[in-house]
Structure formats: structure tokens, C-alpha cells
Amino acid sequence: MQTRLRQQLLSTSLFCALLAGQAAPALRADSPKPAGAKAAAAPEPARDSVETARRAEVVASFEAGPGGASGQVTVGQLEDSAAAGGGGPRAGDQAALKTLLDRSLRFELLAAEAERAGYGKNSTVVQAVKQNAVQAMLKRDVDANVTPKAVPVADVKQYYDQHTDEFVRPELRRASQVVLATEAEAKALLPEAKAADMRAFRELARLRSKDETSKLRGGDLRYFDAKGKPEEPGTNLEPAIAKAAFALKAVGDTSTVVKTAAGFAIVKLTGLRAAHEEKLKDVEQRIRMRLWRERREATIDGMVAELRKQANPTTRPELIDAIDFGPEPATPPNAGLPAGFPHTKPPAVPTPKE
């Protein structure tokens, strides 16, 4: 890869020199010397100095007179432009090299004109420059050191062990119930409850159940585990209800009469979720990325805290209320009303004629 890149860069430099009508640039410090060539009397320049000088070589320049746009294109700019595009032209591809130069010169002309016209001071442009500068700084000072690979394996395992509920889920079931005051009432309703489909059972719960909380939902108890612990935050179900639901074989099956603290219940199974377990090896990368994001954010927070300490900024929060965010969006005509509610006002009732 490095050999190919050197060939591309050397070809770029040679071609650009030819475009400018100059002699070919001097061979690089690491280029092979012609046979019989004498060693230079002066010591060879430092590698970094040679590289810097090579990248600074001006390939094209322009000047539009006093007050006009001016600028230049260097070998380094061409190399960076090619790299940003996902790969540069191949060595010896003169047409591609010329296209690269033309594209870079076009951009520099436009950029110089925009600067001359004052767009460099535009608030949106200034903000974009700041954002890019911040991203470049974070990439160098944070992302180069705080990487996903730097998260220790032990920390990943510790997170997995401490958050088992995220990765290991027991079997869950969903059920509906009808609660009656006496066993006799429950037994009398049982045949109808067993024959009822889901919709009919919900209607029975709304009309007959004495459990005020669940009857409003058609008897729905939502999902819960074998111990009666609900999937969503809430109160655990009675163990007798959970046991009855987990004793049923298939969705749609109905229990016998179940004695509970609130009375006598009939339970219908309405949903099943099989147990699910993700092994550490299956979620290791997901956990690693989560920990990396947390640590990256903590590192940035630490940088900001230190900068605050050094800069000792002064804020005036009382002025926040004076910020004008522009006009608020118009409120839809049916805002807050049920879906499908008419958008238009009803027609006025005509006044009877005397």
C-alpha cells in the first residue's frame, strides 16, 4: 500500500511540474540514484523536512489583482483530496491526475472568492468551522486514545453479569381474567367463559368482573413471568393467577375457577413469549461499544470541566428568557381531539325566519 501511494504521489508531482512547464522535480531522498552518480557532499536533509518541502510544492496558483481572489494548489492538497475521495488516481494515469488538479483548482477558486466576498465571517460558516475544528481535536485527543478495543474484557463481562435482565429473559405469558365475588358465580360463568373467544372474553370482563383495575382493560393483565412479576413496572400478580396462566397449554385456553384474595377468577391465556438468552459472546461487541461511548463522553466531560476551571466563564441565565426562537408552529385544528375528528367547524344553524 505504501509503495503504491509513493508511486501515485511521485507521479502527481512529476505531472504537475510538467503542466507548469518546469523540469521534473528532484528525486526524493529515498528514490534510487542513477548508476554512477556521486554522493552529495552535503549531509542529506532530515526525512520530515524533505517530506514537508515536497508537499508544499505549488502545482497551481492564481491572482485576480488587487482585492481579487488569490490562492494556490499544492502537492499536499492534491494528495489529501485524493485520499478523502477514497483513493487517488493510479500512477501514470495522466488523465485522472489532470482531473484531480482541475477539481482541486476549481474548489480553491470558489473558496477564495467566497472568502473575498466575506462569507468566511458568516455566522453559519463560522459555526461550521468551529464544529469541524472541535471534531478534529476530539479525534486526535480523545478518539485516538479512548477506543472500543481499549475497553478491557473484564469490564465487558462485569457489565454483562450486572445487567442480566437485558440479556436473559424468562418465559412470559399474557392473560386476561374475570373476577367474581363467589365461587358459585364463577362456576356458573365458567362454561360461557371457556366458549368465548378473545373479544367475547374481554366483554365478559368489562361487564362481570369485580376487579376494577383490570376490567377497564377487558381483564388484560399484560405480560408477566411465572412468579407474577410484570414485564412493565407495576404490582406483582397473585401467585395463584400466575400459576393458573402458566398451567395452560395454548393461547385461547381457559382455566378452571381460581381462588384469589379478591374472590374467584377465571383466567384465559392470550399471549406467549418464549424464554430468550443471549450469551456473553453474542453481545460482547454491543456491550463494548456502549462502554466505549460512555467512557468517551466521560473523557470529553473531563476536558470541558478542566476548560471551565481554566476559563472561569461567567453566565447570565436570566437572559435566556429573552431569546426569540421565532413564531411557534400553528396548532392543528383538531389538536388534542380523537383521531378522525372533523377538521372543519360544523355548519352554522340557520336562524329561523320570523
C-alpha positions in Angstrom: 0.0 0.0 0.0 2.8 2.4 0.9 4.7 1.6 -2.3 1.6 2.3 -4.4 1.0 5.6 -2.5 4.6 6.7 -3.2 4.2 5.9 -6.9 1.0 7.9 -7.0 2.5 10.9 -5.2 5.7 10.9 -7.3 3.6 10.6 -10.4 1.4 13.5 -9.3 4.4 15.7 -8.6 6.1 14.9 -11.9 2.9 15.5 -13.9 2.2 18.8 -12.1 5.7 20.0 -12.8 5.2 19.2 -16.5 2.0 21.1 -16.5 3.7 24.1 -15.2 6.4 23.8 -17.9 9.1 23.1 -15.3 11.8 20.5 -15.2 11.0 17.3 -13.3 11.3 17.8 -9.6 14.3 16.5 -7.8 14.2 12.8 -6.8 13.0 12.1 -3.3 15.5 11.3 -0.6 14.5 7.6 -0.7 14.5 7.3 -4.5 17.2 5.1 -6.2 20.1 7.2 -7.6 21.2 6.8 -11.2 24.2 4.5 -11.8 27.5 6.2 -11.4 26.0 9.2 -9.5 28.3 10.7 -6.9 27.3 11.1 -3.3 26.2 14.6 -2.3 28.8 16.5 -0.4 26.3 18.0 2.0 24.5 15.8 4.5 21.0 14.5 3.5 18.2 16.7 4.9 16.0 15.2 7.6 13.3 13.0 6.3 10.5 15.2 7.7 11.9 18.3 6.1 12.1 16.6 2.7 8.5 15.4 3.0 7.3 18.8 4.1 9.0 20.6 1.2 7.7 18.0 -1.3 4.1 18.5 0.0 4.4 22.3 -0.1 5.4 22.4 -3.8 3.0 24.7 -5.6 1.3 23.0 -8.5 -1.0 25.8 -9.5 -1.6 29.4 -8.3 -3.8 32.3 -9.2 -4.1 36.0 -8.5 -7.0 38.2 -9.7 -5.4 41.5 -9.0 -5.9 44.0 -6.1 -8.9 42.9 -4.0 -9.5 39.9 -6.1 -9.4 36.2 -5.3 -6.0 34.6 -4.9 -4.7 31.2 -3.8 -2.8 28.1 -4.8 -2.9 24.3 -5.0 0.0 22.3 -3.6 1.1 18.7 -3.9 -0.1 18.1 -0.4 -3.6 19.4 -1.1 -3.9 17.1 -4.1 -2.8 14.1 -2.0 -5.3 15.0 0.7 -8.1 15.5 -1.8 -7.3 12.1 -3.4 -7.3 10.4 0.0 -10.6 12.0 1.0 -12.2 10.7 -2.1 -11.5 7.1 -1.2 -8.4 6.6 -3.3 -6.4 8.6 -5.8 -5.5 8.0 -9.4 -3.2 5.2 -10.4 0.5 6.0 -11.1 0.8 7.1 -14.7 -2.9 7.8 -15.2 -2.3 11.3 -16.6 -6.0 12.0 -17.4 -7.0 11.2 -13.8 -4.2 13.3 -12.4 -5.3 16.3 -14.6 -8.9 15.8 -13.4 -7.7 15.8 -9.8 -5.8 19.0 -10.4 -8.8 20.7 -12.2 -11.2 19.7 -9.4 -8.9 21.0 -6.7 -8.2 24.3 -8.6 -12.0 24.7 -9.1 -12.6 24.3 -5.4 -9.8 26.7 -4.4 -11.1 29.4 -6.8 -14.5 29.1 -5.3 -13.2 29.1 -1.8 -11.0 32.2 -2.4 -13.9 34.1 -4.0 -16.2 33.1 -1.0 -13.6 34.4 1.4 -13.1 37.6 -0.6 -16.9 38.2 -0.6 -16.9 37.9 3.2 -18.6 34.6 3.6 -15.9 33.5 5.9 -17.4 35.8 8.5 -20.9 34.5 8.1 -22.2 33.2 11.4 -23.3 29.8 9.9 -19.9 29.4 8.3 -18.1 30.3 11.5 -20.2 27.8 13.4 -19.5 25.1 10.9 -15.7 25.8 11.1 -15.8 25.6 14.9 -17.7 22.3 14.7 -15.2 20.8 12.3 -12.3 22.1 14.5 -13.8 20.5 17.6 -14.3 17.2 15.8 -10.7 17.2 14.6 -9.5 18.0 18.1 -11.6 15.2 19.7 -10.4 12.8 17.0 -6.8 13.5 17.9 -7.0 13.9 21.6 -9.9 11.6 22.6 -10.7 9.1 19.8 -7.0 8.2 19.3 -6.8 7.0 22.9 -10.3 6.1 24.0 -11.2 3.3 21.6 -13.6 0.3 21.7 -10.6 -2.1 21.7 -9.2 -0.4 24.8 -12.2 -1.5 26.9 -11.0 -4.4 29.0 -12.6 -7.8 28.5 -13.1 -7.9 32.3 -15.2 -4.8 32.2 -17.4 -6.2 29.4 -18.0 -9.3 31.5 -18.7 -7.3 34.6 -21.4 -5.3 32.7 -23.0 -8.5 31.4 -23.1 -10.0 34.9 -24.6 -6.8 36.4 -27.3 -6.4 33.7 -28.5 -9.9 33.3 -32.1 -8.7 32.8 -31.1 -7.1 29.5 -29.8 -10.4 28.0 -31.6 -13.2 29.8 -35.4 -13.1 29.6 -37.6 -15.8 31.1 -40.7 -17.1 29.5 -43.5 -14.5 29.7 -47.2 -15.0 29.4 -50.2 -12.7 28.9 -53.6 -13.4 30.3 -57.0 -11.9 30.9 -59.2 -12.5 33.9 -62.8 -12.2 35.1 -63.0 -12.0 38.9 -66.3 -12.8 40.7 -67.4 -12.4 44.3 -68.4 -16.1 44.9 -67.3 -19.5 43.8 -70.9 -20.2 42.7 -71.0 -17.2 40.4 -67.6 -18.2 38.9 -68.7 -21.8 38.3 -71.9 -20.6 36.7 -70.0 -18.3 34.3 -67.2 -20.8 33.5 -68.9 -22.6 30.5 -69.6 -19.3 28.8 -66.0 -18.1 29.5 -64.5 -21.3 28.1 -66.6 -21.0 24.9 -65.8 -17.2 24.5 -63.2 -16.0 22.0 -60.8 -13.2 23.0 -63.2 -10.5 22.1 -66.2 -12.1 23.9 -64.0 -12.8 27.0 -63.0 -9.1 27.1 -66.6 -8.1 27.1 -67.4 -10.5 29.9 -64.6 -8.9 32.0 -65.9 -5.4 31.3 -69.5 -6.4 32.3 -69.0 -9.0 35.1 -65.5 -8.7 36.7 -65.3 -7.1 40.1 -61.6 -6.2 39.7 -61.9 -2.5 38.9 -58.3 -2.2 37.6 -58.3 -5.0 35.0 -61.9 -4.7 33.9 -61.2 -1.3 32.4 -58.7 -3.2 30.1 -61.1 -6.0 29.3 -59.5 -8.1 32.1 -56.0 -7.8 30.5 -53.1 -8.5 32.9 -50.4 -7.8 30.3 -47.2 -9.9 30.2 -45.7 -11.4 33.4 -43.3 -14.2 34.4 -44.0 -17.4 36.3 -43.7 -15.6 39.6 -46.2 -13.0 38.6 -43.7 -10.2 38.1 -45.0 -7.9 35.3 -42.8 -7.1 32.3 -43.6 -3.4 32.7 -43.2 -1.7 36.1 -46.1 -2.4 38.3 -47.6 -4.6 41.1 -46.9 -8.4 41.0 -49.9 -10.6 40.3 -51.2 -13.0 42.8 -49.2 -16.3 42.7 -52.4 -18.3 42.1 -53.2 -16.2 38.9 -49.7 -16.7 37.6 -49.7 -20.4 38.3 -53.0 -20.8 36.6 -51.8 -19.0 33.5 -48.6 -21.0 33.2 -50.5 -24.2 33.6 -52.5 -23.5 30.4 -51.2 -25.2 27.2 -52.0 -22.9 24.4 -53.2 -19.3 23.7 -57.0 -19.2 24.0 -57.2 -21.9 26.7 -59.2 -21.1 29.8 -58.5 -22.1 33.4 -60.9 -23.6 35.9 -62.1 -21.4 38.8 -59.1 -20.0 40.7 -59.5 -18.8 44.3 -57.7 -15.5 44.9 -57.6 -12.9 47.7 -60.0 -10.7 45.7 -62.5 -13.5 45.0 -62.8 -16.2 42.4 -61.2 -15.8 39.0 -61.3 -17.3 35.5 -58.1 -16.9 33.5 -57.7 -17.0 29.7 -54.2 -17.2 28.1 -53.9 -14.5 25.5 -50.1 -14.4 24.7 -46.8 -16.3 24.9 -43.2 -15.2 24.7 -40.6 -17.9 24.9 -37.6 -17.6 27.1 -34.6 -15.9 25.5 -31.0 -15.8 26.4 -28.1 -14.0 24.8 -24.7 -15.4 25.7 -21.8 -13.1 26.5 -20.1 -13.9 23.2 -23.2 -12.8 21.3 -23.4 -9.4 23.0 -19.8 -8.7 23.7 -19.4 -6.2 20.9 -22.6 -4.4 21.8 -21.5 -4.0 25.4 -18.1 -2.9 24.3 -19.5 -0.1 22.1 -21.8 1.0 24.9 -19.0 1.2 27.5 -16.8 2.9 24.9 -19.4 5.6 24.3 -19.8 6.2 28.0 -16.1 6.5 28.5 -15.6 8.7 25.5 -18.3 11.0 26.8 -16.8 11.0 30.3 -13.4 11.9 28.8 -14.9 14.8 26.9 -16.8 15.9 30.1 -13.5 15.9 31.9 -11.9 18.1 29.2 -14.8 20.5 29.5 -14.6 20.6 33.3 -10.9 21.4 33.1 -11.5 24.1 30.5 -14.2 25.6 32.7 -11.8 25.6 35.6 -9.2 27.5 33.5 -11.5 29.9 31.7 -13.8 30.6 34.7 -16.8 31.5 32.4 -19.5 33.9 33.5 -23.1 33.2 32.6 -26.2 35.2 32.8 -29.1 32.7 32.8 -31.6 35.4 33.5 -31.3 36.5 29.8 -32.3 33.1 28.5 -36.0 34.1 28.6 -35.2 36.9 26.2 -34.2 34.5 23.4 -36.5 34.8 20.4 -37.0 31.4 18.8 -39.3 32.7 16.1 -43.0 32.1 15.6 -44.4 28.9 17.1 -45.9 26.4 14.6 -49.6 26.7 14.1 -51.7 24.4 16.2 -53.6 21.9 14.1 -57.4 22.5 14.1 -58.1 19.1 15.7 -55.2 19.2 18.2 -56.0 17.2 21.3 -59.1 15.7 19.8 -59.7 12.0 18.9 -58.3 10.7 15.6 -60.7 11.3 12.8 -62.4 14.2 14.5 -63.6 16.7 11.8 -61.0 19.4 11.0 -63.6 21.9 9.9 -66.2 23.7 12.0 -69.7 22.4 11.8 -72.0 24.4 9.6 -73.9 27.2 11.4 -77.5 26.5 12.2 -79.7 28.9 10.2 -81.7 31.4 12.2 -85.5 30.8 11.7 -87.2 33.5 9.8 -89.9 35.4 11.7 
